[in-house]
Amino acid sequence: MFKWVEEAVFEEVEDALPRLAVIANEINKAKSEALELKAMIQEILEEALINKMQIRRNWCGLKLGFVWLFVITIVIVYVLFGQDNEKKLVAGY
């Protein structure tokens, strides 16, 4: 009886080996796809970090540009209107 049971189990194991090989191949494919996706995610995160730094740099440059524009505008207004009023007052009296 034990030999009959051992032969039946042996046959079932032999039948299951090809299916296990197919499952192992599918698992390996899934692992490789997961690693590829992980690498793609890492690249996207690095690109996002670079873009974030560029946006911050550009935003600071934009702020600096507005400050310079404001200062230049004040200087131009002062030169055009501030000195003309003083000349008219001095020249008129």
Rosetta blueprint (number, residue, H / E / L):
1 M L
2 F H
3 K H
4 W H
5 V H
6 E H
7 E H
8 A H
9 V H
10 F H
11 E H
12 E H
13 V H
14 E H
15 D H
16 A H
17 L H
18 P H
19 R H
20 L H
21 A H
22 V H
23 I H
24 A H
25 N H
26 E H
27 I H
28 N H
29 K H
30 A H
31 K H
32 S H
33 E H
34 A H
35 L H
36 E H
37 L H
38 K H
39 A H
40 M H
41 I H
42 Q H
43 E H
44 I H
45 L H
46 E H
47 E H
48 A H
49 L H
50 I H
51 N H
52 K H
53 M H
54 Q H
55 I H
56 R H
57 R H
58 N H
59 W H
60 C H
61 G H
62 L H
63 K H
64 L H
65 G H
66 F H
67 V H
68 W H
69 L H
70 F H
71 V H
72 I H
73 T H
74 I H
75 V H
76 I H
77 V H
78 Y H
79 V H
80 L H
81 F H
82 G H
83 Q H
84 D H
85 N H
86 E H
87 K H
88 K H
89 L H
90 V H
91 A H
92 G H
93 Y L
